[in-house]
């Protein structure tokens, strides 16, 4: 693996991890805030209005717990990957350079820019992941009526 691409892969991996950790922290803060609001609501309300407010807070809390579970699952999956590992085919943990873009198959995390190179992070279950799964450098795939040629895999 070229040293520049290896460094790019490590940096993107680290940025994905940091973004997930920040997301997890934000969800935990929202859960704490929701719990604090629920405690205040319990002290100051009574009747039907109280029950409606409590039910809405419960739904919000359940939604936040689900988001937290997904974010923690993504972080654990990311932590299991080894950014130093070389890949011969497109699969989880591979940094793929195509004629159109760089793709890092890990968890869906958005687009990151490192030293002028934009890298899209996505899961193998995404449309691009499914289209490129198992391919090697030099092979091509099509996604949304656009052809992509794999130049290299790291």
N, C-alpha and C positions, 0 to 999 in steps of 0.2 A: 504494500500500500504506500502510495506517495506520502511523504511527510506532511505536505500542505493539506491534503485531503484527510489524513489521519487527525491532524489538529482541528480541522473544520468539524469533523465528526464528534470529537471529544467536546468541543465548544458547544455544538448544537445539543448534544446529550445533556450537558450541564445546564444550558438555558432551559431545556424542557423540564428538567428536574426542578429548577428554581421557579419556573412558572407554575408548576403543579403545587409546589410547597406554598407559594403565595396564594394560590386559589384555595387550598385546604385551610390556610390560616384565615382567609376572608370568610369562608363558610363557617368555621368554628366561631368567629367573632359574631356573625349573624345569628348563629344558634344561641350564643350567650345573650345577645341583645333580645332575642325572642323570648328566652326564658325570663329575663328581667322584666320584660313587658307583661308576660303572663303573671308573674308574681305581683306586679302593680295592679293589674286588672282584677285579680282575685281579691285584693284588699279594698278596692274602691268601687266595685260594681255589684249590682244585684239584678235579678229578673231576667227577662227574655233577651235584653240587649247584652247582658253579661254572657249568656249562653252562646249567642251568635258570635260575639267577639272571641270567646274561648275556642269555639269550633274553627273559626278562621285561623287563629294562631296555631291550633293543632295541625291544620292542613299545611300551613307554611313550615312548621317545624318538621313534619314528615317529608316535605319536599326538600328541605335543607339536608336532612339525614340521608336521603337518597343521593343527592349531589355529592355529599361527603363520601359516601360509600364508593361511588363511581370514581371520584378523584383519588381516593386511597388505593383502589384497585389499579388505576392507571399508574400511580407512583410505584407500586410494588412491581408491576410488569416492567416499567422502565428501569427500575433498580436491578432487575434480573439480567438485563442486557449488558453485554460487555462491549463498550465502544472501541476497544482495541482489536476485537475479533475481525478477521478478514472474512469476507463473504464472496462466494463464487456465483451465487444466484440471488435473485431478489427474494428476500424473506425478512422476517422480523429482525430488526437490528441493522439492516443494510442501509448504507448511504448510497443512493443511486444517482449517477450523473447521466442525464439524457441530453439530447440535442436541444431541449426546450427549458429544462429546469433541473434543480437538485431536489431529491426526495429522500427524506429520512423516515424509514418505516419503523415506527415505534408506537407512540400513542398520538392521537389527534391533538395537536397542540398549537396549530396555526403556522404562521410564517415567521422565520427569524432571519435577520441579516447579520452576517459576520464578515467583516473585511470586504464589503462590497458584493458578497455572494448571498443571494436569497435562497433559503432552504425551507421547503414545505415539510412539516412533520405530520404524518398521518398513519393510521393503522393499516394493517394488512387486510382488514375487512372493508376498507374503503373501496370505491370504484376503481381508483388507480391501482390500489394494492391487489385487488382481484385480477385486474387486467395484466399486471406485470409479474404476478407470483411465479417463481420458479424459473424465470428467464435469465439468460446470461448476457454478458457484455457482447455487443454486436448484434443482438436480436432486437426486434421491434414489437411494439404493441400499439393497439388503437384504443383511444378513450374519447368518448363524445365526438366522434368523427374527426379526431386529430391523431395523426401518426406520431409516435415517439420512438426514437432510436436510443437504445441504452449504450452509452459510450463507455461507462466504467461502473464498477460496483466495488464498494469499500466496506 
